[in-house]
Amino acid sequence: MMKELKKAQKILNKEVQLYFKKELQYRNLIIVRTISDIVKIVAISFVWLMASKSTNNISQGYIVTYYILATFMGRLMSDYTVYQGPQDIISGNFSKFIVKPFNYLIEYLGVNIGFNSIRFILSLPAFIFGIFLVGNYWVLEFNPYNIFVSLIAIILGFTINFLLGNIFTLGAFFTKQMDGIRTFYFNIASFFSGEYIPLIFMSFNMRFASEILPFRYTLSFPMELLIGKIEDVDVERGFVISIIWIVVLFVSYKLLYKKSLKKYEAEGI
Amino acid sequence: MKQKEYKRGIKYYINVWRTILRNSFKSYNIYKLDVVIRIMRTIFVVVVQFALLQVIFGKEDAFVGWSKDQAYLVTGIWNLLNYCGWAFFGVNLLRLDQTVLNGNFDFIILKPLSSAFLASFNDFFISNFITAISGVILVGYYFVVEWSTLEIWNVLVWVLTMICAFVVWYSIHLAGSSYTLRNPRNGYLDLIKEVLGVTKYPTDIFGDSIQFVFYTFFPLAFLTSIPANILIGRISISWVLGSIVLAIISLFLANLLWKMNVRYYSSSGG
């Protein structure tokens, strides 16, 4: 068992390194992505600062901090498999994963860790610029306890997103056109994760739905923990629901994968 | 590689595009589920944007000088430009990266018509076009609510400014993606997406100095804010002249950049 884990760890490290090497070939891309993040943060800051000033019914600091954090922390928990996975299955590239002597999830995990790390590092200048831009409206105080619990929630959030992404990918075994489904999935996930609208602005029923569904734990929950505006009971409940979802999604993935693989047509061979 | 110039009339290009459109409809006929999902997504987009604007406005009736109905109009115009853009040329230009990297751009250059046209319009994405209905719904809502205050002349001029805005939208994409021919995977289209995302909101939120930039040196205001203001009847119709001039200049510059960058294209793959 330990030997297997060590082997998986070695492959994972190699995959992350490979991804870094591949991405670092395109230096221009790195600079342009950093500028893109700055543009996004500037736009968000202006909109919400103005919204808070003109309406006066939103805690200015909370809302501005929330959106800047969402742009930044979202980078750590995003899942790349939903783009690459269906493409691999539809084009027949998935065949190479079947014959490899290790689970293909390790390869996807490596790509995701590499992708998220690069995107996270690239968004750092935009994040610092955002804090500078909003000045006094930045309400987050870096408290070690909040950072610690938030880090755990980030790991759980990424795991949930990764499993959701891989379950979604299995759909490509059944239909060859996944673009529309993927975009719709993204919209639903982003809405319930609190990316579009903070959950505190949702009605009671919508908030309840977002607490039950897994999406909140892939963005909003870790941010709520970091900002510290959450009751202790809600913290515990949040972690319990996250873990339950990981178990449910993992079991579902295992069952669905077995069924889906029988549908694989290995196009292009 | 310098491309040979092909002189073809507009009728020829319309015929080519009609064939592309026909083929696109045929391929979407196979994926009916995708169309149904896109319709559901369109409704979802409208609901989310509606909710987002409710949050931005809170209990107030106006936001930086814009009423709720007017804000729906700006968002609707943005949806129309954005999703029509994706349907007509956005996805094609986004995929140019892959076309260049695997050497398939050779086939585009070799065809007897403009490479900029073929690279931009080689496929039509009905699914994105369906999502553009969200724009029609939001703009339509404004028309219904403000029907009594609308003037026919403003509506006609608004249509003209919308066409100009769409030409500018296309020109920005064409100019950005032309650098893909010289240097693939440069991320310019990602940057353009973020910059154009700014126009989802009225330019008034950015304060006087940035707003001045958006009306002059970096005329993003001509994409959504000016068309909306023209329909509302808040600004003089002379701005339409500015829209037309901007559309012509931007299209000319984008074509110039495309032709310049095609020369730096070197074939790969094979």
Interface residues (C-beta under 8 A of the other chain):
Chain A: Y26 N28 L29 V32 R33 I35 S36 D37 V39 K40 A43 F46 V47 M50 A51 S54 T55 N56 N57 I58 T175 K176 Q177 D179 G180 I181 T183 F184 N187 I188 F191 Y196 I197 F201
Chain B: I30 Y31 L33 D34 V35 I37 R38 M40 R41 F44 V45 V48 A51 L52 V55 I56 F57 G58 K59 E60 A62 F63 V64 S127 N183 R185 N186 G187 Y188 D190 L191 K193 E194 V195 G197 V198 Y201 I205 F206 G207
